[in-house]
Amino acid sequence: MTIRKAPRVPVRLPISIGRRQAALSADVSDGGFKLETPVLLSPGSRVDGYVLHGDKELTWKGEVAWAKPGNPMASTWHEVGVRFTFVSPGLRALLSLKQKG
């Protein structure tokens, strides 16, 4: 069983992965987030993108820690866990606010 260092908080944020793929966050923590994506990403892949917050692009970089295929018969997206390797100060502040409240 994996013990998380930081608690995860359910938060829906619009995400862009590599400026090519849209995604939604399902939950966030200081160390990463779970994304729902239309395209399955491979564990170990390096990814980058941004969270769209108002008219600001809050950037991040990370590595895919795990991936779970969705169910095409139920039209569900894939789930992907991303471990952060870089988080911009603006995104760090937004995640901190979301976790507190």
N, C-alpha and C positions, 0 to 999 in steps of 0.2 A: 504494500500500500504506500502511495506517495503522500508525503506530508508537505503541504504547501508552506512556504516561508511567509507569504503575505496573503491575507484573506482576499477572496474574489468577490466583487460586487457586480450584480447584474446592471449593465448599462448598455443602452443602444446608441451607438455612434456610427455615422456614415464614414466608411473607410475606403481609401483608394490603395490598391496594391500595385506598385510599379507603374502608376499612372495608366494602367491598361485594364484593370479589373476592379469592379465594385464589390464591396463586402459590407457586412454589418458586424459590429462587435456584439457579443452575447454577454460577456462579462470582462472585467478588467481587474488588474492588481498592479502593484508597483513593478512586478517582474515581467508582465506580459498580458496578453488577452486571448480570449477564445473568439474566433471569427467564424461567421457563416458565409461561405463563398459558393458561387456557382461552378467554380473550377477547383478540382481537388489538387492540393499542393503536396509535394513529397516531403516527408520528414527529413531534416537535415538541410533543406533548401534555405538559402539566404534570401530574405525578402525585405523590401522597403516600401514606404508609402507615406500617406498622410491621413490625418483625421480632419475632416472638414468641419470647422467650428465657426459659424457665421460666414464671413468672407475670408477667414484665415485658414491656411493649410499648416497644420501642426505635424511636423515630420517625425518619423520613427524608422528604425532599422531593427531587424531581428532574424531569428532562425526558427523554422518550423520544428516544433518539438514533437508533435504528434498530429495525425490526421485520421478522420473517421468519415468514410463515404456516406453520402446522403442516400435517400431512397428515391430513385427516379419515378417510381410508380406513384409515390405520394407527393411528388414535386418538392421534395425537401432538399435544401442546399447541404453541402458538405460542411463538416466542422473541422476547424484547424486550430491548434494551439500554437501561439507565437511567443517565444521568449525574447524579450527586448535585449538588443545589444547597444542601442542608442535611442534616447528619447529627447526631443527638443524641450527646452525650458517651458515653453508655452503648453505643450502637451502634458508635461510633468505636473504643471500647476492645475490643468483641467482635470487630470486623473485624481489628483489629491482632493480637489473639491468634490468630485463625484463620489469618492470613497467616504468622505465625511458626511455627505448629506443626502 
